[in-house]
Amino acid sequence: MPTDRKIAVVLKGYPRLSETFIAQELLGLERAGIELVLISLRRPTDGKRHPVHDEIRADVHYLPEYLHEEPLRVLRGLVRCLPKPGFWRVLGLFLKDLPRDFSRNRFRRLGQALVLASEWPGQPRWLHAHFIHTPASVTAYASVIAGTPWTCSAHAKDIWTSPDWELSEKLGLARWTVTCTRMGYEHLRSLASDKSRVHLSYHGLDLDRFPHFDGTHSNRTGSDPADPVRIVSVGRAVGKKGYDVLLKALAKLPAELHWRFEHIGAGELTGQLKTLATELGVSDRIVWKGALDQTDVLAHYRASDIFALACRITADGDRDGLPNVLVEASSQRLACVSTAISGVPELLEDGENGRVVPSEDPQALAAALEELIRNPALRHRFGDAAERKVRGQFDHHTSIEQLAGLFASEWRAA
């Protein structure tokens, strides 16, 4: 039998190493007494899992990633949904959307929604989409077919690469939407007919997994070739992370400074970045670690001297929100250097608890890195201040309480 507090969470892919903030939230909601079932549009591609994924109890169900791969399942979904009153309503929505987005993806969204609404795994009473682009489209269609209310968590790429008409209409269909940066919040509010249904909720960090670091970061100054300053970055090798800019900044550091850069993460641009490092003459100082789980990432934060991430806005509008890795690194008293993109300045205040430089400016980034390499006392001061801010303002229990409260208010109203 369905329970009044069961939510189907629709995800683009699950599990994903790059989306620890989502996994933390799922576990937090379960611990708050909310029963979940997970609906993924794609099967996992990462070879590893974070420990948090193994703690989440919810069943996971996978929709057809491509409709032609499971045609009988899609056809069965269509036949089962035809008698539902919501089918004809959703067909009207689809025919309205199609001329504005005539693509395979639009047909795939409808097909996945038909499968979801016909199979209805776990008999949930509520739908919640993580990301306001594709997952929200599938969720909105399934909501209309099944007559089940839905809500949404919007993040970064999904906001900034979606057309305004689509965002506005989804904000009108969802009971409420939360987003994780003030910039995203203001943008969504500007498009919403009912602004009270848009909420700001920082993801925060599970500080039990990132406890206070009792050790000491080094006093390296880059003067000893046998003991170089250790710079680390964690992030997918994709355009919005700006790793090409970071490599150019590293190449601009004075020759007498000794440093080592470690990159943690996989991604489509890894090969190009390795080639660029060779062209810039810095490949011998760089270690490409590939994807690591959360435990290994934590160890690298604690062993490093500086965290660097050169966030940017790509040509299609894609950008980070507030990269969770900056919050993680800050929690370990690691001095951070990043760029003034989206929510980064909401965590890092330049000259107070880190360095924030303009995007697309390798020279400014190099100057900030040089300053921190040469000045370990400044690194320690920034790291201490950053940790205080994280532990004071970015504890994920706050966001879980906010989300659980939003769900509870809907259930009370119902």
Protein Blocks (a to p, Z undefined) as FASTA:
>chain_A
ZZfkbccdddfbdcdfklmmmmmmmmmmmmnopacddddfbdcfbfbdcfklmmpmbdcd
dddfblklmmmlmmmmmmmmmmpmklmmmmmmmmmmmmmmgcfklmmmmmmmmmmmmnog
oiiabdcdehjklmmmmmmmmmmmnopacddddfklmmmmpcfklmmmmmmmpmbdcdfb
fklmmmmmmmpmblmlpccddfbjafklmccdfbdcdfbehlamklccdddddddddfkl
ommmmmmmmmmpcfkbccddddededjklmmmmmmmmmnopmmmcccebjadfklmmmmm
mmpmbdcddddddfkopacfbdfklmmmmmnopacddddehjlmmmmcghkloccddehi
lklmmmmmmmmmmmmmlmmmmmmmmmmmmmmmmcfklmmmmmmmmmmmmmmmZZ
